[in-house]
Amino acid sequence: MKKLFYFIAFIIGLSANAQMPITSIPFELYGDHIIIKVSIDDSDPLEFIFDTGSGLTVLDLDVAEQLKLNKKEVAFNQTKSVWHLIKHNTLAINHFLMEKNIKVYTTDLNHLEISLGHDIDGILGYDLLQHHSVHINYDDKTMNIYDHGRVPKTGDGIPFDLNLSIPVIEGTVVLNNGEPHDGTFYVMTGAGTTLDFNSPYAEKYDVIHKTGKHYSYHVMGISEEESLHYEGHVLSFAFGQQLIEDLPIGISASATGIQGDKKVSGILGSKILRMYNITVDIPDGMLYLNKNSRWGEQFHVNCSGIEIQKDHDKNKVLIHYVFENSPASEAGIKVDSELLAVNGKSMQEISMADVKKLLRQDGETAELRILQDGSEKTINLELRSLIK
């Protein structure tokens, strides 16, 4: 009997050990983005976005020059940005040493920093996922890293394929007119959206005119190229055993890049993904989702009529865009005015991510202090959704 007991204990011990992570990495959740600490060649910790949609490891050009890393210019199709391949020895995530000889590319990420309002030294994704299984716990803001084959496989298991080194899953969307359409969607933790439709898919099903009231603006990706983007609404989106209803969505008009891809319908982004604790297991081609404390949270859309970003020196927060027929346009707010404070908090006291969140509260009032035409003024905006 004792032998049987010890045998069972031994098996249980092996099973528990098999599911122990190699390391656990804390992360910051800034708005919709996972920020982790990464070192290159024993550098001080750098701020990297972890994005399952990043097929390359990217380092900001200014950081590469500060670290005196050797680099060689390389050309990528369909981008106007200047890219370099840098030669390095080691790459570590919060002191966890990754495999050697990972290719690191460098380009100017300044436009992303201006848009996000946060210093971004780099972006990391597939180069971690191809060597390790990763569990993202949004509840306690930790990333657990496992050897392949040893990650716990619990929750809603959703198969995926890789396209451009990015996981792609199947899903079904029901447009506002009741039309159901199947599609395939990139899984991108670094995309600050709920669900975006790629332009070929949107054109095929005339998505723009079947998503209710919508508005448009220009967006810029890592390539620094701007493209027209629409915001609208769909009745539901289903993937795996999950069903998300009453969903604000984005619609791309880009002819190039990921959102011009004819093979994939669109992007499943972090505004949905952060409602789950997620496991990505590339060898098995499986994504595992467990609902977390954010499950069922309300999706918020632009209710102010402004888009903000920092100036090129990253010292001021400016009004980058004002939408027509919005609270901001009705209040006379102009593009390039400086945003000084929101609800009594100066822009030195509050992050841009928190400001954007405040300006998405339908039915609330936001007090904005701005510098416009050389004088300060205080404006009270009665916030309302731009897609209802």
C-alpha positions in Angstrom: 0.0 0.0 0.0 2.9 2.4 0.9 4.5 1.7 -2.5 1.2 2.6 -4.3 1.0 5.8 -2.2 4.6 6.8 -3.1 4.0 6.0 -6.7 0.9 8.2 -6.9 2.7 11.0 -5.1 5.6 10.7 -7.5 3.3 10.9 -10.5 1.5 13.9 -9.0 4.9 15.6 -8.4 6.0 15.0 -11.9 2.7 16.5 -13.2 3.0 19.5 -11.0 6.7 20.0 -12.0 5.7 19.7 -15.7 3.4 22.7 -15.3 5.8 25.0 -13.4 6.9 28.0 -15.3 10.6 28.7 -16.0 10.1 32.2 -14.9 7.3 34.7 -14.1 7.6 38.2 -15.5 5.7 41.2 -14.1 4.3 43.6 -16.7 2.7 47.0 -16.8 -0.7 47.4 -18.5 -0.6 50.8 -20.0 -4.0 51.4 -21.6 -4.3 48.4 -23.9 -0.6 47.5 -24.1 1.5 45.0 -22.2 4.9 46.7 -21.2 7.7 44.4 -20.2 11.4 45.0 -19.2 13.9 43.8 -21.8 17.7 44.2 -21.8 20.0 43.9 -24.9 23.6 43.0 -24.3 23.3 43.6 -20.5 21.8 47.0 -21.0 19.7 48.7 -18.4 16.0 47.5 -18.5 14.2 48.9 -21.6 10.4 49.3 -22.1 9.1 46.9 -24.7 5.6 46.2 -25.9 4.8 42.5 -25.9 2.7 41.9 -29.0 1.6 38.4 -30.2 1.2 40.2 -33.6 4.9 41.2 -33.9 6.8 38.8 -36.2 10.0 40.7 -35.6 11.9 41.9 -32.5 12.2 45.7 -32.9 14.4 48.2 -31.1 14.0 52.0 -31.3 16.7 53.6 -33.5 17.6 56.2 -30.8 18.1 53.4 -28.2 20.3 51.4 -30.6 22.5 54.4 -31.2 22.7 55.1 -27.4 23.8 51.5 -26.8 26.3 51.9 -29.7 25.0 48.7 -31.4 26.3 47.9 -34.8 23.6 48.0 -37.5 23.2 47.3 -41.2 20.4 48.9 -43.3 17.9 46.4 -44.7 14.9 46.9 -47.0 11.3 45.8 -46.3 8.6 45.8 -49.0 5.7 48.2 -48.7 7.2 50.5 -46.1 8.8 53.9 -46.3 10.5 53.6 -42.9 14.3 53.0 -42.6 15.1 49.7 -41.0 18.4 48.2 -39.8 19.4 44.7 -38.6 21.6 45.0 -35.5 24.3 42.6 -34.4 24.0 41.7 -30.7 24.9 38.9 -28.3 22.1 38.5 -25.7 18.5 39.5 -25.1 16.9 39.1 -21.6 13.3 39.7 -20.4 13.4 40.9 -16.8 16.7 39.0 -16.4 15.3 35.8 -18.2 18.0 35.1 -20.8 16.4 34.2 -24.2 18.1 32.2 -26.9 21.1 33.7 -28.6 21.3 35.0 -32.2 17.7 36.4 -32.2 17.6 38.9 -35.0 16.8 42.4 -33.7 15.7 45.1 -36.1 15.8 48.8 -35.4 13.6 51.7 -36.7 12.3 55.0 -35.5 9.4 54.4 -33.0 9.0 58.1 -32.1 5.6 58.3 -33.8 4.3 55.4 -31.7 5.5 57.1 -28.5 3.8 60.3 -29.6 0.5 58.5 -30.2 0.6 56.4 -27.1 2.0 59.0 -24.7 4.5 56.5 -23.3 8.2 55.8 -24.0 8.6 52.7 -26.1 12.1 51.3 -26.6 11.0 48.2 -28.6 8.5 45.5 -29.5 8.8 41.8 -28.9 6.5 38.9 -29.9 7.2 35.8 -32.0 10.8 35.5 -31.0 9.6 34.6 -27.5 6.6 32.5 -28.6 8.6 30.3 -31.0 10.9 29.2 -28.2 8.5 29.1 -25.3 4.8 28.8 -24.4 3.5 31.9 -22.7 0.6 32.5 -20.3 -0.6 36.1 -19.9 -2.4 36.7 -16.6 -4.1 40.1 -16.9 -5.5 39.8 -13.4 -2.2 39.9 -11.6 -0.2 41.4 -14.5 2.3 38.6 -14.8 3.6 36.7 -17.8 4.5 33.0 -17.1 7.1 31.5 -19.5 7.2 27.7 -20.0 9.2 25.2 -21.9 7.1 23.9 -24.9 5.0 21.0 -23.8 4.8 22.0 -20.1 2.3 24.8 -20.2 -1.1 24.2 -18.4 -3.8 23.7 -21.1 -7.0 24.8 -19.5 -9.9 26.9 -20.6 -11.4 27.4 -24.1 -9.0 25.8 -26.5 -9.0 27.5 -29.8 -6.8 26.2 -32.7 -4.8 28.7 -34.7 -2.6 28.8 -37.8 0.4 31.1 -38.2 0.5 33.8 -40.9 3.4 36.1 -41.0 4.4 34.5 -37.7 1.1 35.7 -36.1 -1.6 33.4 -34.7 -4.8 33.4 -36.8 -8.1 32.1 -35.5 -11.5 31.6 -37.1 -14.5 33.6 -36.1 -18.0 34.7 -37.1 -19.3 38.3 -37.1 -22.9 39.4 -37.3 -23.2 42.8 -38.9 -25.8 45.4 -37.8 -28.2 44.3 -40.5 -28.1 40.7 -39.2 -25.8 39.3 -41.8 -23.4 36.6 -40.4 -20.0 36.3 -42.0 -17.2 33.8 -41.2 -13.6 35.0 -41.2 -10.1 34.6 -39.9 -8.5 37.0 -37.5 -5.0 37.8 -36.3 -4.6 37.6 -32.5 -2.7 40.7 -31.6 -2.2 41.7 -27.9 -0.5 44.9 -29.2 -3.5 46.1 -31.2 -5.4 48.6 -29.2 -8.8 47.6 -30.6 -11.7 45.2 -30.1 -12.1 43.8 -33.6 -10.8 45.4 -36.8 -11.7 44.4 -40.3 -9.1 44.4 -43.0 -9.9 46.5 -46.1 -10.4 43.6 -48.6 -12.9 41.9 -46.2 -14.6 45.2 -45.4 -15.0 45.9 -49.2 -16.3 42.4 -49.9 -19.1 42.6 -47.5 -19.7 46.4 -47.6 -19.0 46.4 -43.8 -18.8 50.2 -43.5 -22.5 50.7 -44.6 -23.6 47.7 -42.4 -22.2 48.9 -39.0 -24.6 51.7 -38.1 -23.4 55.2 -37.4 -19.7 55.5 -37.8 -16.9 58.1 -38.1 -13.4 58.1 -39.7 -9.9 59.3 -39.0 -6.3 58.6 -40.0 -4.1 56.1 -38.2 -0.4 55.4 -38.3 1.3 52.1 -37.7 4.9 51.1 -37.2 5.6 51.9 -40.8 4.7 55.6 -40.2 2.3 55.5 -43.1 -1.2 56.9 -42.4 -4.4 55.3 -43.6 -8.0 56.0 -43.3 -9.8 54.1 -40.5 -13.5 53.9 -39.5 -15.1 53.1 -36.2 -18.6 51.4 -36.2 -20.6 48.7 -34.5 -21.6 45.1 -35.0 -24.2 42.9 -33.3 -21.8 40.1 -32.2 -18.5 38.3 -32.7 -18.1 34.6 -31.9 -14.8 32.6 -31.7 -14.2 29.3 -30.0 -16.9 29.0 -27.4 -16.9 32.8 -26.8 -19.6 35.2 -27.8 -19.1 39.0 -27.6 -22.2 41.1 -28.2 -22.9 44.8 -28.9 -19.4 45.4 -30.1 -17.7 48.6 -31.3 -15.3 47.7 -34.1 -12.8 49.3 -36.5 -12.7 49.1 -40.3 -9.4 49.7 -42.2 -9.1 51.3 -45.6 -5.4 50.5 -45.8 -4.3 48.9 -49.1 -0.9 47.7 -47.7 0.5 45.9 -44.7 -1.4 43.6 -42.4 -4.7 45.4 -42.8 -4.5 45.2 -46.5 -4.1 41.4 -46.3 -6.6 39.5 -48.5 -6.0 36.2 -46.8 -7.0 37.3 -43.3 -10.3 39.1 -42.5 -9.0 41.3 -39.6 -7.6 41.6 -36.2 -8.7 40.5 -32.7 -7.2 43.1 -30.4 -6.4 43.7 -26.8 -9.7 45.3 -25.8 -11.2 41.8 -26.1 -8.2 39.8 -25.3 -7.5 41.5 -21.9 -10.9 40.0 -20.7 -9.1 36.6 -20.6 -6.0 35.1 -19.1 -4.4 33.7 -22.2 -2.0 30.9 -23.1 -0.3 30.8 -26.5 1.2 27.4 -27.4 2.8 27.5 -30.9 3.9 23.8 -31.2 0.3 22.6 -30.7 -1.2 25.6 -32.6 -3.5 26.3 -29.7 -4.8 29.4 -27.8 -6.3 28.8 -24.4 -8.7 31.4 -22.9 -9.9 31.7 -19.3 -12.3 34.6 -18.5 -10.8 36.9 -15.9 -12.1 39.8 -13.7 -12.5 42.0 -16.7 -14.9 39.7 -18.4 -18.1 41.5 -19.4 -16.7 45.0 -18.9 -18.3 47.6 -21.0 -16.6 48.7 -24.3 -16.1 52.4 -24.5 -15.7 54.5 -27.6 -14.8 58.1 -28.4 -17.3 60.3 -26.7 -15.5 63.7 -26.8 -14.8 64.1 -30.5 -11.0 64.6 -30.1 -7.9 62.6 -30.6 -4.8 63.6 -28.6 -1.1 63.0 -29.0 2.1 64.5 -27.8 4.2 67.0 -29.7 7.4 65.9 -31.4 9.4 66.8 -28.3 7.0 64.8 -26.2 6.6 67.7 -23.8 3.0 68.8 -24.6 -0.2 67.0 -25.3 -2.0 68.4 -28.3 -5.4 68.1 -29.9 -4.5 66.1 -33.0 -7.9 65.7 -34.5 -11.4 67.1 -34.0 -14.4 65.1 -35.4 -17.3 66.8 -37.0 -20.7 66.9 -35.2 -19.1 66.0 -31.9 -19.0 67.6 -28.5 -15.5 69.0 -29.2 -16.4 70.6 -32.5 -19.6 72.1 -31.1 -17.5 73.6 -28.2 -15.1 75.2 -30.7 -12.0 73.2 -29.9 -9.4 73.5 -32.6 -6.6 71.2 -33.9 -3.2 71.8 -32.4 -4.6 73.4 -29.2 -2.6 72.3 -26.2 -4.5 70.2 -23.6 -3.4 71.4 -20.2 -5.7 69.6 -17.7 -8.7 67.2 -17.5 -11.1 67.3 -14.6 -8.7 69.4 -12.6 -5.6 67.2 -13.2 -2.7 68.6 -15.1 -1.2 66.6 -17.9 1.8 66.0 -15.6 -0.4 64.3 -13.1 -2.4 62.0 -15.5 -1.3 59.7 -18.3 -2.6 60.0 -21.8 -4.1 56.5 -21.5 -6.1 57.7 -18.5 -7.2 60.8 -20.3 -8.5 58.8 -23.3 -10.4 56.5 -20.9 -12.0 59.5 -19.2 -13.1 60.9 -22.6 -14.9 57.7 -23.4 -17.5 57.8 -20.6 -20.8 58.2 -22.3 -23.2 60.5 -20.5 -20.5 62.1 -18.2 -19.1 65.6 -18.2 -15.4 66.3 -18.8 -13.8 69.6 -17.9 -10.9 70.4 -20.3 -8.5 73.3 -19.8 -6.8 74.1 -23.1 -4.4 76.7 -24.5 -6.0 77.8 -27.8 -5.1 80.9 -29.9 -2.7 82.1 -27.3 -5.1 82.1 -24.3 -6.3 79.5 -21.8 -9.9 78.5 -21.6 -12.0 75.9 -19.7 -14.5 73.9 -21.6 -17.1 71.5 -20.2 -17.8 68.7 -22.6 -21.1 66.7 -22.4 -19.7 63.3 -23.5 -21.7 61.2 -26.0 -20.9 58.2 -28.1 -19.9 59.0 -31.7 -21.3 55.7 -33.0 -24.8 55.9 -31.5 
